[in-house]
Amino acid sequence: MNNSEKTEEFYEKLKSQLYDTTLWPAEYLYKFIVLTEGEGVKAIKGLFNDLGAVIKTNESKKGKYTSVSINVRLKNPEAVIAKYKEVAKNIEGVISL
């Protein structure tokens, strides 16, 4: 199984779990880690800016990485997964938690 298949399998499992455990529309908490240097934090904020999201950032102890927590109300699990894919496509080196 290649990485693309593993990724799609992961998203299908996540979608199923979200439908099973949450009444939609609902609040969803994203967590990402990016390098502090560069445009990663700004780019992530830009992808969620039009959704009325509450965005919090926290630099690591040494300042090399920044965690970005985003709390946003979404209509369904498909919207959650679409944002994960958008972030992965547009932000190099991002880690999704």
N, C-alpha and C positions, 0 to 999 in steps of 0.2 A: 504494500500500500504506500503510495507516494504522499508527500506533505499536503498536496492539494486535497486528496481524498480524506486524509486525516482531519484536515481543517473543516471540510464540509460535514464530516461525520460528527465532529465536535459541535458545530453549529446546530445540526439537527437534534442532537441530544439536549443541548441548551434550550432550544425552542420548545421541545417536549416538556422539559422540567419547568420552564417558565409558565406554560399553559397549565400544568398540573398544580402549581403552587401559588399562583397569583391571579387575582381578579383584575382584568384589564378594562380600561386604562389604569396605569399604576405608576408609582415612582420607581425609578431604577437607578442604582448607584454604579457608575463606571469608575474604575481605577486604572490609571496608566502610569508608567514610569518612562521618562525621557531624559536625555542628557540636558543638563542645565544650560550649557552653551548651545547656541544655535537657535533655531526658530521653532523647536518642537512644542514648547508650552504655548506659545502664541498661536501656532497652527491648530492645536487641539482646541483651544478656546474659540477660535474662529469657526470650527466645525459645529460647535454647540451653541454659538452665540444667538442664533435666531430661534432657539427653543425655550427660552426663559430658564435656562439651567442655572443652578447654583454651583459655582466652580471654586474649589479650594486647592491651593498649591502648598507644598511643603518641601523644602530643600533637604537633601541628605546632610548628615553631620559634616562631611567634608565638602559639600557643595557641588559635587560632580553630577548628581542626579536630582531630579525634581519629580515628586509624585503629584499627580493631578487627579483629584476626586471630583466627579461630576454627578450631581443629583438632578434628574430631569424626569418629567412626567411624559410617558410615551403611551401610544394607543394599543400596542400589541407586541408580542415577542419578535415578529418580523422587523419592526422598527428598531428594536434593541440590536438585533443582529446586523441590520443594515448600517447602523452607526459603527459597530465594531469593524465591519469590513471597510467602511469609508476611512476610518482612522488608520487602519493597517495599510490601506492603499496610498494614503496621502502623507504619512509621517514615517520617515525612515528611522529604523531602530527603536520604534516604540515597543514597550512591553505591556501587554494587557493582562490585568489580574482578574 
